[in-house]
Amino acid sequence: MPAERVTALFSRKLVVGENEMLCWLELKPGCKVPRHSHIHEQISHVLRGRLRFEVDGEPVEVGPGETLLIPSNVPHSAEVVGGETVIDYDIFSPIRRDWLDGTDDYLKGK
């Protein structure tokens, strides 16, 4: 399955079920996901590299083999820490319709 290039620094592959989705993410050094919130529960599991999240105003750093749960409707952001490309799996429930129909403008800097 080819990766969708969302920005020059952020790519993803999506596996979509009826009620949840699994997302393979690649975030290159310098990538920042701006503060946002959504109705979806999010589980992020880092395979490679490090991500610094801010979840409801609190900093949380996640590295290889570590997992973070972000509850529904909680404001959060993320950025790559250091010079290594991050490989991350995110699980969302319910599925992210905005990621499927291209209305995820917050990721594209719009």
Secondary structure in CASP SS format (residue, H / E / C, confidence):
PFRMAT SS
TARGET T0000
AUTHOR 0000-0000-0000
METHOD secondary structure of the structure
MODEL  1
M C 1.00
P C 1.00
A C 1.00
E E 1.00
R E 1.00
V E 1.00
T E 1.00
A C 1.00
L C 1.00
F E 1.00
S E 1.00
R E 1.00
K E 1.00
L E 1.00
V E 1.00
V E 1.00
G C 1.00
E C 1.00
N C 1.00
E C 1.00
M E 1.00
L E 1.00
C E 1.00
W E 1.00
L E 1.00
E E 1.00
L E 1.00
K C 1.00
P C 1.00
G C 1.00
C C 1.00
K E 1.00
V E 1.00
P E 1.00
R E 1.00
H E 1.00
S C 1.00
H C 1.00
I C 1.00
H C 1.00
E E 1.00
Q E 1.00
I E 1.00
S E 1.00
H E 1.00
V E 1.00
L E 1.00
R E 1.00
G C 1.00
R E 1.00
L E 1.00
R E 1.00
F E 1.00
E E 1.00
V E 1.00
D C 1.00
G C 1.00
E E 1.00
P E 1.00
V E 1.00
E E 1.00
V E 1.00
G C 1.00
P C 1.00
G C 1.00
E C 1.00
T E 1.00
L E 1.00
L E 1.00
I E 1.00
P C 1.00
S C 1.00
N C 1.00
V C 1.00
P C 1.00
H E 1.00
S E 1.00
A E 1.00
E E 1.00
V E 1.00
V E 1.00
G C 1.00
G C 1.00
E C 1.00
T C 1.00
V E 1.00
I E 1.00
D E 1.00
Y E 1.00
D E 1.00
I E 1.00
F E 1.00
S E 1.00
P C 1.00
I C 1.00
R C 1.00
R H 1.00
D H 1.00
W H 1.00
L H 1.00
D H 1.00
G C 1.00
T C 1.00
D C 1.00
D H 1.00
Y H 1.00
L H 1.00
K H 1.00
G C 1.00
K C 1.00
END
